[in-house]
């Protein structure tokens, strides 16, 4: 029974570490400046347009990354719940088998 608890603890620890290793969605940084449309040159406005296109791509990538993180967290939660349920069922099985084996021994000694 102790071995099952150790295995469960190892699985849960691994799951937690795995989540931390994948939790690396970088928050996108907005462009530092926005040119004044009344005074900016065409090259400045073009540079700003390109910067905002890149920023838009980073925001979209950030959203996709968070979607993947969410899926991983949900999967880890499901796996954790499954591991807990299996461990509980295994523990109950061992407990019931112990009681049953005691009764089998008592039956055999009636002889």
C-alpha positions in Angstrom: 0.0 0.0 0.0 2.9 2.4 0.8 4.3 1.7 -2.7 1.1 2.8 -4.3 1.1 6.0 -2.3 4.7 6.7 -3.3 3.8 6.1 -6.9 0.9 8.4 -6.7 3.0 11.1 -5.1 5.6 10.7 -7.9 3.0 11.0 -10.6 1.5 14.1 -9.0 5.0 15.7 -8.6 5.9 14.9 -12.2 2.6 16.4 -13.4 3.2 19.6 -11.4 6.8 19.9 -12.8 5.6 19.2 -16.3 3.1 22.0 -16.1 5.7 24.4 -14.9 8.0 23.4 -17.7 5.4 24.2 -20.3 4.0 27.4 -18.7 6.1 29.6 -20.9 3.7 31.7 -22.8 5.4 35.1 -23.2 3.2 38.1 -22.8 3.4 40.2 -25.9 5.1 43.6 -25.6 3.3 46.4 -27.3 5.3 48.8 -29.5 7.1 51.4 -27.4 5.7 54.4 -29.3 2.8 55.4 -31.5 3.7 58.1 -34.0 1.7 61.3 -34.1 -0.2 61.1 -37.3 -0.2 64.9 -37.7 3.6 65.1 -37.7 5.0 61.6 -38.5 6.8 60.9 -41.7 5.7 58.2 -44.1 8.7 55.9 -43.1 7.8 56.4 -39.4 4.2 55.4 -40.1 5.3 52.4 -42.1 7.6 51.3 -39.3 4.7 51.7 -36.9 2.4 49.7 -39.1 5.0 46.9 -39.3 5.5 47.0 -35.5 1.7 46.7 -35.0 1.5 43.8 -37.4 4.2 42.0 -35.5 2.5 42.9 -32.2 -0.8 41.5 -33.6 1.0 38.2 -34.5 2.5 38.0 -31.0 -0.9 38.5 -29.4 -2.4 35.8 -31.6 0.6 33.4 -30.8 0.1 34.2 -27.1 -3.6 33.3 -27.3 -2.7 30.0 -29.0 0.0 29.3 -26.4 -2.5 29.9 -23.6 -5.0 27.5 -25.3 -2.3 24.8 -25.3 -1.5 25.5 -21.7 -5.2 25.2 -20.8 -5.4 21.8 -22.6 -2.4 20.6 -20.8 -3.7 21.7 -17.4 -7.0 20.0 -18.1 -5.3 16.8 -19.2 -3.1 16.9 -16.1 -6.2 17.4 -13.9 -7.9 14.5 -15.6 -4.8 12.3 -15.2 -4.4 13.4 -11.6 -8.1 12.6 -10.9 -7.7 9.2 -12.6 -4.6 8.4 -10.6 -6.4 9.3 -7.4 -9.4 7.1 -8.3 -7.2 4.2 -9.3 -5.2 4.5 -6.1 -8.4 4.6 -4.0 -9.8 1.6 -5.8 -6.5 -0.3 -5.4 -6.5 0.6 -1.7 -10.0 -0.6 -1.2 -9.2 -3.8 -3.1 -6.2 -4.5 -0.9 -8.3 -3.8 2.2 -11.2 -6.0 1.2 -8.8 -8.8 0.0 -7.1 -8.7 3.4 -10.5 -9.1 5.2 -11.5 -11.9 2.7 -8.2 -13.8 3.2 -8.8 -13.7 6.9 -12.2 -15.3 6.4 -10.7 -17.9 4.1 -8.1 -18.8 6.7 -10.9 -19.0 9.3 -12.9 -21.2 7.0 -10.0 -23.5 6.4 -9.2 -23.9 10.1 -12.8 -25.0 10.8 -11.8 -28.2 9.1 
